[in-house]
């Protein structure tokens, strides 16, 4: 008897819930026809204009709006279509999340005619904006390499405008591969959105350098000292320049490190400082023995700059020793 009464009670309760469910007002969502989104995913809230339902709480609405539908299209790609079928499938996939807030996928009344076109928001980065940053960064780099002239920088304007995701835009110049001061120089530019690299572009520039140059008035062989009177000053515009031209202010204790012909523009890789000691010259060897300084004469076996170790041959002992070139032009030998 008790079992029959319990069964009847449970049946009555289930009947009540069934009636309540049947009479509950379905949740209706008014969808937009077209929308643009920022994020890489599309959510119910992105495409919904209005969500209506009896006694829907704010927490329920928040969950409904946060339901993920599908991935948004890439910037510049055609919009994706979201129809009634895909929305119903998304509701079924989110069944667990809906039940946690007292809802079911069947709680929603989705019109069969529903169709929303979703595209990705973008911002346009113009050719001039790209070229402007790259030119400024290139000029700064070239000026650090050689500041004794004026640069004329022309960009290849065939670089297209770019459509990129919205966000904070930044540019980053990669280290220049070319060491030229003038000629065809390519700039590699990384484009960042919110600190994340989104695209890289290569912008070619044609660079000319106008600078004061020195032109040899006679021939020089390797090792010849160079003096300013043997060169003629001239202002030239260089279409190609790998290294900086030597300036008049640099003419102090320099010599040719290769053959230089008459009419040649003097550039930095053609010269070197004259060593403090020249190979084959007689020099003074200095050595300290227990506080006593001993001097002797020797022959330098190589050129030597101040602070550099060189080998010298002692004329008295005929022995070869190694010492450090001092500012006075002697070679200091350490006795151990």
GIFENTA-V796536 format. One record per residue. N is the residue number from 1. OMEGA is omega as a letter, one per 30 degrees, with the letter a starting at -180 (none if undefined). Layout:
((N & OMEGA) (N & OMEGA))
//
This chain:
((1 & l) (2 & l) (3 & l) (4 & l) (5 & l) (6 & l) (7 & a) (8 & l) (9 & a) (10 & l) (11 & a) (12 & l) (13 & a) (14 & l) (15 & l) (16 & l) (17 & l) (18 & l) (19 & l) (20 & a) (21 & a) (22 & a) (23 & a) (24 & l) (25 & l) (26 & l) (27 & a) (28 & l) (29 & l) (30 & a) (31 & l) (32 & l) (33 & a) (34 & l) (35 & l) (36 & a) (37 & l) (38 & a) (39 & l) (40 & l) (41 & l) (42 & a) (43 & a) (44 & a) (45 & l) (46 & a) (47 & a) (48 & l) (49 & a) (50 & l) (51 & a) (52 & l) (53 & a) (54 & l) (55 & l) (56 & l) (57 & a) (58 & l) (59 & l) (60 & l) (61 & a) (62 & l) (63 & a) (64 & a) (65 & a) (66 & a) (67 & a) (68 & a) (69 & l) (70 & l) (71 & l) (72 & a) (73 & l) (74 & l) (75 & l) (76 & l) (77 & l) (78 & l) (79 & l) (80 & a) (81 & l) (82 & a) (83 & a) (84 & a) (85 & a) (86 & l) (87 & l) (88 & l) (89 & l) (90 & l) (91 & l) (92 & l) (93 & a) (94 & a) (95 & a) (96 & a) (97 & l) (98 & a) (99 & l) (100 & l) (101 & l) (102 & a) (103 & l) (104 & l) (105 & a) (106 & l) (107 & a) (108 & l) (109 & a) (110 & a) (111 & l) (112 & a) (113 & a) (114 & l) (115 & a) (116 & l) (117 & a) (118 & l) (119 & a) (120 & l) (121 & l) (122 & l) (123 & a) (124 & l) (125 & a) (126 & l) (127 & a) (128 & l) (129 & l) (130 & a) (131 & a) (132 & l) (133 & a) (134 & l) (135 & a) (136 & a) (137 & l) (138 & l) (139 & l) (140 & l) (141 & a) (142 & l) (143 & l) (144 & l) (145 & a) (146 & a) (147 & a) (148 & l) (149 & l) (150 & a) (151 & l) (152 & a) (153 & l) (154 & a) (155 & l) (156 & a) (157 & l) (158 & l) (159 & a) (160 & l) (161 & a) (162 & l) (163 & a) (164 & l) (165 & l) (166 & a) (167 & l) (168 & a) (169 & l) (170 & l) (171 & l) (172 & a) (173 & l) (174 & l) (175 & a) (176 & l) (177 & a) (178 & l) (179 & a) (180 & l) (181 & l) (182 & a) (183 & l) (184 & a) (185 & l) (186 & l) (187 & l) (188 & a) (189 & l) (190 & l) (191 & a) (192 & l) (193 & a) (194 & l) (195 & a) (196 & l) (197 & a) (198 & a) (199 & l) (200 & l) (201 & l) (202 & a) (203 & l) (204 & l) (205 & l) (206 & a) (207 & l) (208 & a) (209 & l) (210 & a) (211 & l) (212 & a) (213 & l) (214 & a) (215 & a) (216 & l) (217 & l) (218 & l) (219 & l) (220 & l) (221 & a) (222 & l) (223 & l) (224 & l) (225 & a) (226 & l) (227 & a) (228 & a) (229 & l) (230 & a) (231 & l) (232 & a) (233 & l) (234 & l) (235 & a) (236 & l) (237 & a) (238 & l) (239 & l) (240 & l) (241 & l) (242 & a) (243 & a) (244 & l) (245 & l) (246 & l) (247 & a) (248 & a) (249 & a) (250 & a) (251 & l) (252 & l) (253 & l) (254 & l) (255 & l) (256 & l) (257 & l) (258 & l) (259 & l) (260 & a) (261 & l) (262 & l) (263 & a) (264 & l) (265 & a) (266 & l) (267 & a) (268 & a) (269 & l) (270 & a) (271 & l) (272 & l) (273 & l) (274 & a) (275 & l) (276 & l) (277 & l) (278 & l) (279 & l) (280 & a) (281 & l) (282 & a) (283 & l) (284 & l) (285 & a) (286 & l) (287 & l) (288 & l) (289 & l) (290 & l) (291 & l) (292 & a) (293 & a) (294 & l) (295 & l) (296 & a) (297 & l) (298 & l) (299 & l) (300 & l) (301 & l) (302 & l) (303 & l) (304 & l) (305 & a) (306 & a) (307 & a) (308 & l) (309 & l) (310 & l) (311 & l) (312 & a) (313 & l) (314 & a) (315 & a) (316 & a) (317 & a) (318 & l) (319 & l) (320 & l) (321 & l) (322 & l) (323 & a) (324 & l) (325 & l) (326 & a) (327 & l) (328 & l) (329 & l) (330 & l) (331 & a) (332 & l) (333 & l) (334 & l) (335 & l) (336 & none))
//
